[in-house]
């Protein structure tokens, strides 16, 4: 089976939960899982494998055995910068998806310095699934997928990606558009808002048009809420297994100062978050995640 699902495993904390979700998702999508732990230890000492490396290889093997994934999951031990190594192996293997854990809101300050999850969401060649620390939802038996539609040019690609996954795991798709009832342009004096029914009609037209252009089957809804809150609420109401959003690819400082929806969901969403990075290619023949003909 080509295009594996690659998972970054932290053996120090939380790695078992993320790895277990990866193995379950790989089984649901009929893909093999590759569990990767990146260490900063040297690969060899005096011509022999370092003792630390031997211990970590044993721990990876024990993790696969504990998950009951022998024969369905492979392991890799790499040395270097975790983000760089995971990006590298995703390109080498033409990974369909990258799965990684998040450290939550306390990590927001370190996003400026470059966390692994934020680097993957920005630079990965394939979609990234981020598992927030408080996430209780498994990645097996996905009941529905919630997609954030923002009215931008990437809506169609995101909807097609989410629709393809939904079809493969036999789950319904729910497209959600959040809107601001009192939008104010920066540097401008507040203007009287348009009548609320007109704003809602425009929001409904936005999400309906995006779904029609993507040619996917999806239930649609709109919410007069901040985007992250609207998507979390829809996921909880649906009992969803994934929230799908597109990363805007802006600088790390911009994401913090302006409250990036993607960063906040990756830090605190109740379910795993499927992120479409700005450079990810989904066209047939591109490698990595390829949309099927039936999508």
C-alpha positions as a Markdown table, in Angstrom:
| # | Residue | x | y | z |
|---|---|---|---|---|
| 1 | Unk | 0.0 | 0.0 | 0.0 |
| 2 | Unk | 1.5 | 3.3 | -1.0 |
| 3 | Unk | 1.2 | 6.7 | 0.7 |
| 4 | Unk | 1.4 | 5.7 | 4.4 |
| 5 | Unk | 0.2 | 7.7 | 7.3 |
| 6 | Unk | 3.2 | 9.0 | 9.2 |
| 7 | Unk | 3.0 | 9.8 | 12.9 |
| 8 | Unk | 5.4 | 11.7 | 15.1 |
| 9 | Unk | 5.7 | 9.9 | 18.4 |
| 10 | Unk | 6.9 | 11.5 | 21.6 |
| 11 | Unk | 8.1 | 8.7 | 23.8 |
| 12 | Unk | 8.3 | 11.0 | 26.8 |
| 13 | Unk | 4.6 | 11.9 | 27.1 |
| 14 | Unk | 1.3 | 11.4 | 25.2 |
| 15 | Unk | 2.9 | 9.4 | 22.5 |
| 16 | Unk | 0.8 | 6.3 | 23.0 |
| 17 | Unk | -2.5 | 8.1 | 22.5 |
| 18 | Unk | -1.4 | 9.8 | 19.3 |
| 19 | Unk | 0.1 | 6.6 | 18.0 |
| 20 | Unk | -3.0 | 4.6 | 18.8 |
| 21 | Unk | -5.2 | 7.1 | 16.9 |
| 22 | Unk | -2.8 | 6.9 | 13.9 |
| 23 | Unk | -3.0 | 3.1 | 13.8 |
| 24 | Unk | -6.8 | 3.2 | 13.9 |
| 25 | Unk | -7.0 | 5.9 | 11.2 |
| 26 | Unk | -4.6 | 3.9 | 9.0 |
| 27 | Unk | -6.7 | 0.8 | 9.3 |
| 28 | Unk | -9.9 | 2.8 | 8.5 |
| 29 | Unk | -8.2 | 4.2 | 5.3 |
| 30 | Unk | -6.5 | 0.9 | 4.4 |
| 31 | Unk | -3.0 | 2.4 | 4.8 |
| 32 | Unk | 0.1 | 1.4 | 6.7 |
| 33 | Unk | 1.2 | 3.4 | 9.7 |
| 34 | Unk | 4.8 | 4.6 | 10.1 |
| 35 | Unk | 5.5 | 5.6 | 13.7 |
| 36 | Unk | 8.5 | 8.0 | 13.9 |
| 37 | Unk | 10.4 | 9.1 | 16.9 |
| 38 | Unk | 13.0 | 11.8 | 16.5 |
| 39 | Unk | 15.9 | 12.0 | 19.0 |
| 40 | Unk | 18.7 | 14.4 | 19.3 |
| 41 | Unk | 21.0 | 11.6 | 20.4 |
| 42 | Unk | 23.8 | 10.7 | 18.0 |
| 43 | Unk | 23.1 | 7.6 | 15.9 |
| 44 | Unk | 26.3 | 5.9 | 16.8 |
| 45 | Unk | 29.1 | 6.1 | 19.4 |
| 46 | Unk | 32.5 | 4.7 | 18.7 |
| 47 | Unk | 31.2 | 2.9 | 15.6 |
| 48 | Unk | 28.4 | 1.2 | 17.6 |
| 49 | Unk | 24.7 | 2.2 | 18.0 |
| 50 | Unk | 24.4 | 4.4 | 21.1 |
| 51 | Unk | 22.7 | 2.8 | 24.1 |
| 52 | Unk | 20.1 | 5.5 | 24.1 |
| 53 | Unk | 19.2 | 4.7 | 20.5 |
| 54 | Unk | 18.9 | 1.0 | 21.3 |
| 55 | Unk | 16.5 | 1.8 | 24.2 |
| 56 | Unk | 14.4 | 4.0 | 22.1 |
| 57 | Unk | 14.1 | 1.4 | 19.4 |
| 58 | Unk | 13.0 | -1.1 | 22.0 |
| 59 | Unk | 10.4 | 1.3 | 23.3 |
| 60 | Unk | 9.0 | 1.9 | 19.8 |
| 61 | Unk | 8.8 | -1.9 | 19.3 |
| 62 | Unk | 7.0 | -2.3 | 22.6 |
| 63 | Unk | 4.6 | 0.5 | 21.7 |
| 64 | Unk | 3.6 | -1.3 | 18.4 |
| 65 | Unk | 3.1 | -4.6 | 20.4 |
| 66 | Unk | 1.0 | -2.8 | 23.0 |
| 67 | Unk | -1.2 | -1.3 | 20.3 |
| 68 | Unk | -1.6 | -4.7 | 18.7 |
| 69 | Unk | -0.4 | -3.3 | 15.5 |
| 70 | Unk | 2.3 | -5.8 | 14.6 |
| 71 | Unk | 2.3 | -6.2 | 10.8 |
| 72 | Unk | 0.3 | -3.0 | 10.3 |
| 73 | Unk | 2.7 | -0.4 | 11.7 |
| 74 | Unk | 6.4 | 0.2 | 11.0 |
| 75 | Unk | 8.8 | 2.2 | 13.2 |
| 76 | Unk | 11.5 | 4.7 | 12.3 |
| 77 | Unk | 14.0 | 6.3 | 14.6 |
| 78 | Unk | 15.6 | 9.5 | 13.3 |
| 79 | Unk | 18.1 | 12.0 | 14.8 |
| 80 | Unk | 17.9 | 15.7 | 14.4 |
| 81 | Unk | 15.3 | 18.5 | 14.5 |
| 82 | Unk | 11.8 | 16.9 | 15.0 |
| 83 | Unk | 10.0 | 19.1 | 12.6 |
| 84 | Unk | 12.7 | 18.8 | 9.9 |
| 85 | Unk | 12.9 | 15.1 | 10.2 |
| 86 | Unk | 9.1 | 14.6 | 10.1 |
| 87 | Unk | 8.8 | 16.8 | 7.0 |
| 88 | Unk | 11.7 | 14.9 | 5.4 |
| 89 | Unk | 10.2 | 11.5 | 5.9 |
| 90 | Unk | 6.8 | 12.7 | 4.7 |
| 91 | Unk | 8.4 | 13.7 | 1.5 |
| 92 | Unk | 10.5 | 10.5 | 1.2 |
| 93 | Unk | 7.5 | 8.2 | 1.7 |
| 94 | Unk | 4.9 | 10.4 | -0.1 |
| 95 | Unk | 2.9 | 10.3 | 3.0 |
| 96 | Unk | -0.9 | 10.6 | 2.7 |
| 97 | Unk | -1.2 | 12.2 | 6.1 |
| 98 | Unk | 1.0 | 13.4 | 9.0 |
| 99 | Unk | -0.2 | 12.9 | 12.5 |
| 100 | Unk | 1.3 | 14.8 | 15.5 |
| 101 | Unk | 0.2 | 15.7 | 19.0 |
| 102 | Unk | -0.1 | 19.3 | 20.3 |
| 103 | Unk | 0.8 | 20.5 | 23.8 |
| 104 | Unk | -2.2 | 22.8 | 24.1 |
| 105 | Unk | -2.7 | 26.4 | 25.0 |
| 106 | Unk | 0.5 | 26.6 | 27.1 |
| 107 | Unk | 2.3 | 26.0 | 23.8 |
| 108 | Unk | 0.9 | 29.1 | 22.2 |
| 109 | Unk | 3.8 | 31.2 | 23.4 |
| 110 | Unk | 6.3 | 28.8 | 21.9 |
| 111 | Unk | 4.6 | 28.9 | 18.5 |
| 112 | Unk | 6.6 | 32.1 | 17.9 |
| 113 | Unk | 9.8 | 30.1 | 18.5 |
| 114 | Unk | 8.6 | 27.3 | 16.3 |
| 115 | Unk | 6.8 | 24.2 | 17.7 |
| 116 | Unk | 6.7 | 21.0 | 15.9 |
| 117 | Unk | 2.9 | 21.1 | 15.3 |
| 118 | Unk | 2.9 | 24.7 | 14.0 |
| 119 | Unk | 5.9 | 24.0 | 11.7 |
| 120 | Unk | 4.1 | 21.0 | 10.2 |
| 121 | Unk | 0.8 | 22.9 | 9.7 |
| 122 | Unk | 2.8 | 25.6 | 7.9 |
| 123 | Unk | 5.2 | 23.5 | 5.8 |
| 124 | Unk | 4.0 | 19.9 | 5.3 |
| 125 | Unk | 3.6 | 18.6 | 1.8 |
| 126 | Unk | 0.5 | 16.7 | 2.8 |
| 127 | Unk | -2.5 | 17.3 | 5.2 |
| 128 | Unk | -1.7 | 17.2 | 8.9 |
| 129 | Unk | -3.8 | 15.8 | 11.7 |
| 130 | Unk | -3.1 | 17.5 | 15.0 |
| 131 | Unk | -4.3 | 15.8 | 18.2 |
| 132 | Unk | -4.9 | 18.3 | 20.9 |
| 133 | Unk | -4.0 | 17.3 | 24.5 |
| 134 | Unk | -7.6 | 17.4 | 25.8 |
| 135 | Unk | -8.9 | 15.4 | 22.9 |
| 136 | Unk | -11.0 | 12.4 | 23.9 |
| 137 | Unk | -12.3 | 11.4 | 20.5 |
| 138 | Unk | -10.8 | 8.4 | 18.8 |
| 139 | Unk | -9.8 | 8.3 | 15.1 |
| 140 | Unk | -11.7 | 5.0 | 14.6 |
| 141 | Unk | -15.4 | 4.9 | 13.8 |
| 142 | Unk | -15.5 | 8.6 | 12.7 |
| 143 | Unk | -19.2 | 9.6 | 13.0 |
| 144 | Unk | -18.8 | 12.8 | 11.0 |
| 145 | Unk | -16.3 | 15.4 | 9.7 |
| 146 | Unk | -16.9 | 19.1 | 10.3 |
| 147 | Unk | -15.3 | 21.5 | 7.8 |
| 148 | Unk | -14.6 | 25.2 | 8.3 |
| 149 | Unk | -15.6 | 27.3 | 5.2 |
| 150 | Unk | -14.3 | 30.8 | 5.3 |
| 151 | Unk | -15.3 | 32.0 | 1.8 |
| 152 | Unk | -11.7 | 32.0 | 0.6 |
| 153 | Unk | -10.1 | 30.4 | -2.5 |
| 154 | Unk | -9.0 | 27.2 | -0.6 |
| 155 | Unk | -12.5 | 26.2 | 0.4 |
| 156 | Unk | -13.1 | 24.0 | -2.6 |
| 157 | Unk | -9.8 | 22.0 | -2.1 |
| 158 | Unk | -10.5 | 21.6 | 1.7 |
| 159 | Unk | -14.0 | 20.4 | 1.1 |
| 160 | Unk | -12.9 | 17.9 | -1.5 |
| 161 | Unk | -10.2 | 16.6 | 0.9 |
| 162 | Unk | -12.7 | 16.3 | 3.7 |
| 163 | Unk | -15.3 | 14.8 | 1.4 |
| 164 | Unk | -12.9 | 12.2 | 0.2 |
| 165 | Unk | -12.0 | 11.1 | 3.7 |
| 166 | Unk | -15.7 | 11.1 | 4.7 |
| 167 | Unk | -16.5 | 8.8 | 1.8 |
| 168 | Unk | -13.7 | 6.4 | 2.7 |
| 169 | Unk | -14.7 | 6.1 | 6.4 |
| 170 | Unk | -18.4 | 6.2 | 5.6 |
| 171 | Unk | -19.1 | 9.4 | 7.6 |
| 172 | Unk | -21.3 | 12.4 | 6.8 |
| 173 | Unk | -19.8 | 15.8 | 6.0 |
| 174 | Unk | -20.9 | 19.1 | 7.8 |
| 175 | Unk | -19.7 | 22.4 | 6.3 |
| 176 | Unk | -19.8 | 25.3 | 8.7 |
| 177 | Unk | -19.4 | 29.0 | 8.0 |
| 178 | Unk | -19.0 | 31.5 | 10.9 |
| 179 | Unk | -19.7 | 35.2 | 10.4 |
| 180 | Unk | -19.4 | 38.4 | 12.4 |
| 181 | Unk | -22.6 | 40.3 | 12.9 |
| 182 | Unk | -20.7 | 43.6 | 13.5 |
| 183 | Unk | -17.6 | 43.6 | 11.2 |
| 184 | Unk | -15.3 | 46.7 | 11.6 |
| 185 | Unk | -12.4 | 47.4 | 9.3 |
| 186 | Unk | -9.1 | 48.3 | 11.0 |
| 187 | Unk | -8.6 | 52.0 | 11.2 |
| 188 | Unk | -12.2 | 52.8 | 10.2 |
| 189 | Unk | -15.0 | 54.2 | 12.3 |
| 190 | Unk | -17.7 | 51.7 | 13.2 |
| 191 | Unk | -20.4 | 51.7 | 10.7 |
| 192 | Unk | -24.0 | 50.7 | 11.3 |
| 193 | Unk | -24.2 | 47.0 | 10.7 |
| 194 | Unk | -26.4 | 45.6 | 7.8 |
| 195 | Unk | -29.7 | 44.1 | 8.9 |
| 196 | Unk | -29.0 | 40.7 | 10.6 |
| 197 | Unk | -31.2 | 38.7 | 8.2 |
| 198 | Unk | -29.2 | 40.0 | 5.3 |
| 199 | Unk | -25.9 | 39.0 | 6.9 |
| 200 | Unk | -27.2 | 35.5 | 7.6 |
| 201 | Unk | -28.4 | 35.1 | 4.0 |
| 202 | Unk | -25.0 | 36.1 | 2.8 |
| 203 | Unk | -23.3 | 33.6 | 5.1 |
| 204 | Unk | -25.7 | 30.8 | 3.9 |
| 205 | Unk | -25.0 | 31.7 | 0.3 |
| 206 | Unk | -21.2 | 31.5 | 1.0 |
| 207 | Unk | -21.2 | 28.0 | 2.4 |
| 208 | Unk | -23.8 | 26.7 | -0.1 |
| 209 | Unk | -21.7 | 28.1 | -3.0 |
| 210 | Unk | -18.5 | 26.5 | -1.6 |
| 211 | Unk | -20.1 | 23.1 | -1.3 |
| 212 | Unk | -21.6 | 23.4 | -4.8 |
| 213 | Unk | -18.2 | 24.3 | -6.3 |
| 214 | Unk | -16.4 | 21.5 | -4.6 |
| 215 | Unk | -19.1 | 19.0 | -5.8 |
| 216 | Unk | -19.4 | 17.2 | -2.5 |
| 217 | Unk | -22.4 | 16.1 | -0.5 |
| 218 | Unk | -22.5 | 18.0 | 2.8 |
| 219 | Unk | -25.0 | 19.4 | 5.3 |
| 220 | Unk | -24.4 | 23.1 | 5.7 |
| 221 | Unk | -24.9 | 25.5 | 8.6 |
| 222 | Unk | -23.9 | 29.0 | 9.6 |
| 223 | Unk | -23.1 | 30.5 | 13.1 |
| 224 | Unk | -22.9 | 34.0 | 14.4 |
| 225 | Unk | -19.8 | 33.1 | 16.4 |
| 226 | Unk | -16.0 | 33.3 | 16.3 |
| 227 | Unk | -14.9 | 30.6 | 13.8 |
| 228 | Unk | -13.0 | 28.4 | 16.3 |
| 229 | Unk | -16.0 | 28.4 | 18.7 |
| 230 | Unk | -18.4 | 27.7 | 15.9 |
| 231 | Unk | -16.4 | 24.7 | 14.7 |
| 232 | Unk | -15.9 | 23.3 | 18.2 |
| 233 | Unk | -19.6 | 23.6 | 18.9 |
| 234 | Unk | -20.6 | 21.9 | 15.6 |
| 235 | Unk | -18.1 | 19.0 | 16.4 |
| 236 | Unk | -19.5 | 18.5 | 19.9 |
| 237 | Unk | -23.1 | 18.6 | 18.6 |
| 238 | Unk | -22.4 | 16.1 | 15.8 |
| 239 | Unk | -20.1 | 13.9 | 17.8 |
| 240 | Unk | -17.6 | 14.5 | 15.0 |
| 241 | Unk | -14.3 | 12.7 | 14.7 |
| 242 | Unk | -12.5 | 15.4 | 12.9 |
| 243 | Unk | -12.5 | 19.2 | 12.3 |
| 244 | Unk | -11.0 | 20.2 | 9.0 |
| 245 | Unk | -9.5 | 23.6 | 8.3 |
| 246 | Unk | -7.1 | 25.2 | 5.9 |
| 247 | Unk | -3.9 | 26.9 | 7.2 |
| 248 | Unk | -3.4 | 30.4 | 5.8 |
| 249 | Unk | 0.4 | 30.0 | 5.8 |
| 250 | Unk | 1.0 | 33.3 | 7.5 |
| 251 | Unk | 4.0 | 34.1 | 9.7 |
| 252 | Unk | 4.0 | 32.7 | 13.2 |
| 253 | Unk | 3.8 | 36.1 | 14.8 |
| 254 | Unk | 0.7 | 37.0 | 12.8 |
| 255 | Unk | -1.0 | 33.8 | 13.9 |
| 256 | Unk | -0.4 | 34.6 | 17.6 |
| 257 | Unk | -1.4 | 38.3 | 17.4 |
| 258 | Unk | -4.5 | 37.7 | 15.3 |
| 259 | Unk | -5.7 | 34.5 | 17.0 |
| 260 | Unk | -5.2 | 32.0 | 14.2 |
| 261 | Unk | -8.2 | 29.7 | 14.0 |
| 262 | Unk | -6.0 | 26.8 | 13.0 |
| 263 | Unk | -3.5 | 27.4 | 15.9 |
| 264 | Unk | -6.3 | 27.7 | 18.5 |
| 265 | Unk | -8.2 | 24.6 | 17.3 |
| 266 | Unk | -4.9 | 22.6 | 17.3 |
| 267 | Unk | -4.4 | 23.7 | 20.9 |
| 268 | Unk | -7.8 | 23.2 | 22.4 |
| 269 | Unk | -10.3 | 21.5 | 20.1 |
| 270 | Unk | -12.2 | 18.5 | 21.6 |
| 271 | Unk | -11.5 | 16.4 | 18.5 |
| 272 | Unk | -8.4 | 15.9 | 16.2 |
| 273 | Unk | -8.0 | 18.7 | 13.7 |
| 274 | Unk | -7.2 | 18.0 | 10.0 |
| 275 | Unk | -5.2 | 20.9 | 8.6 |
| 276 | Unk | -4.6 | 21.6 | 4.9 |
| 277 | Unk | -1.2 | 23.3 | 4.8 |
| 278 | Unk | -0.7 | 26.1 | 2.1 |
| 279 | Unk | 1.8 | 24.0 | 0.1 |
| 280 | Unk | 0.0 | 20.7 | 0.2 |
| 281 | Unk | -0.8 | 19.2 | -3.2 |
| 282 | Unk | -3.8 | 17.0 | -3.7 |
| 283 | Unk | -3.9 | 16.6 | -7.5 |
| 284 | Unk | -3.5 | 13.2 | -9.0 |
| 285 | Unk | 0.1 | 12.4 | -9.7 |
| 286 | Unk | 1.4 | 14.9 | -7.1 |
| 287 | Unk | 2.3 | 12.2 | -4.5 |
| 288 | Unk | 1.3 | 12.6 | -0.9 |
| 289 | Unk | -2.4 | 12.7 | -0.5 |
| 290 | Unk | -4.2 | 12.2 | -3.8 |
| 291 | Unk | -7.9 | 12.7 | -4.1 |
| 292 | Unk | -9.5 | 9.6 | -5.5 |
| 293 | Unk | -11.5 | 9.7 | -8.8 |
| 294 | Unk | -14.7 | 9.1 | -6.8 |
| 295 | Unk | -14.2 | 12.2 | -4.6 |
